[in-house]
Amino acid sequence: LFIFIWGIVVIVYAKMTLGSINAFPISFTGWSWILLTSRAGLEFMAWDAATNNHDRLASNFATIGSSIRLVTITNACVVCTIWNFILFPLIYFKSIPAGEKRRNFLKFNFGFFMTNIHVLNFPMAFVNILNGSRVRLFTMSDLWVAYLVVLLYSLLYFFVMDRIGLHFYPILNPRTAFSVVSIVSVMGIYYFLFLKWNEYMSLHADL
């Protein structure tokens, strides 16, 4: 319940303090945060429905929430790692001149909104999904759901965002050969993390 409410609070806060965040829901970071929030909400609704003896509804909520566990934790890991260790240093040192602009960017990056969606997202997903009494090992079905989400985002990027000039991720630009390499690499990363999450749960979770 905490993650569900906190996820909504962060988005509302950003809307109130930053003004327009229209690009956020169609960014990969936005998708990742929405998945994290929605999965926690589904988990709570499943519990609430079961408490009120709505067993079928509880089962449906639980099934949907469980099916997006892998893609939620993996997306959060990818966003946290790539932004903090690749994109942020590149933008800070290569794209922004030293001085006031760089200081403003640093302040913005470590503000409430950006810290939540780029730093705290992974720890929250990690604790909520890979730890506790209700964890389960991921299966190939979970991996295919993760690949489906990646495919849907790729289609959105190729056929909508690219056409209207929203080039958030140049490596996915469909006009270059790098896009194919990037997609194959992403699929490989998701499979690698699929194995690593299961390895972690096998060693640390009460299965």
Salt bridges, closest charged atoms under 4 A:
GLU43 OE2 - ARG39 NH2 3.22
ASP142 OD1 - ARG136 NH2 2.82
ASP162 OD1 - HIS167 ND1 3.39
ASP162 OD2 - ARG175 NH1 2.64
GLU199 OE1 - LYS196 NZ 3.49
